[in-house]
Amino acid sequence: MYISRHMTPAPLTVEQDILISEAREILRSNRFRHLPVIDKDWRLVGMVTDRDIRSAYPSSVLSGEDRRHELEQVSKTPVSEIMSTDLVNLFPYSTIDDALLLLEKKRVGAIPVLDEKGVVVGIFSVRDLMRAYSRIFGLAEKGGSLITIKDDGEPDVLARIVNILEQKGIPLTRLSRTKMTEDEKSPGIVYIRVQTYNISAVHSILADAGFELVEPEPLLPEANT
């Protein structure tokens, strides 16, 4: 769950005096979208993104001499003029939950990871987040299937599920309990990931034990106009 296990380590960085055109080429050739900007001591001072760079270039509406003048100005401008300095960061010991909350709150696509001296040691992006949760919840495991049941509210519900599946020899790989709304009185959901292709048998086992499966909500028919 720690960032150090899921971040992209030793990311490519640039110094703040590099030109915008050079930064654009680095992003383009490496297929990156975010570049940490560092000072002479390797400490983070800013972030520049592909969006920052696109915004720095003249609009396609401009043409002729006006466009040439704008392009000439951009070609002489360092990234320090367009980089973001209102920064957030993570540490190697931060959790992916910390990262999720920051990414959502700040609405950014990636967050630099710093050591105790402020040196960039990694970067954690939305893509890294998706990969991390994919591994944690076993989304890419061959033969894995997800089952959802309604939480009956009893404190031993997870233990009962484990015991039932173990008795039937059903491999259980993930188990989580959650609320679908903030209302404490509303029923929750239990997510079960099992390692079997015979899902109908697992459904029957759980139903026979008194658990209620969660079925997809039916689509409402479109109103005639």
Beta strands, then each sheet from edge to edge (+ up, - down):
strand 1: 8-9
strand 2: 14-15
strand 3: 34-38
strand 4: 44-49
strand 5: 110-114
strand 6: 120-125
strand 7: 144-150
strand 8: 172-179
strand 9: 188-195
sheet 1: 1+ 6- 5+
sheet 2: 2+ 3+ 4-
sheet 3: 7+ 9- 8+
end
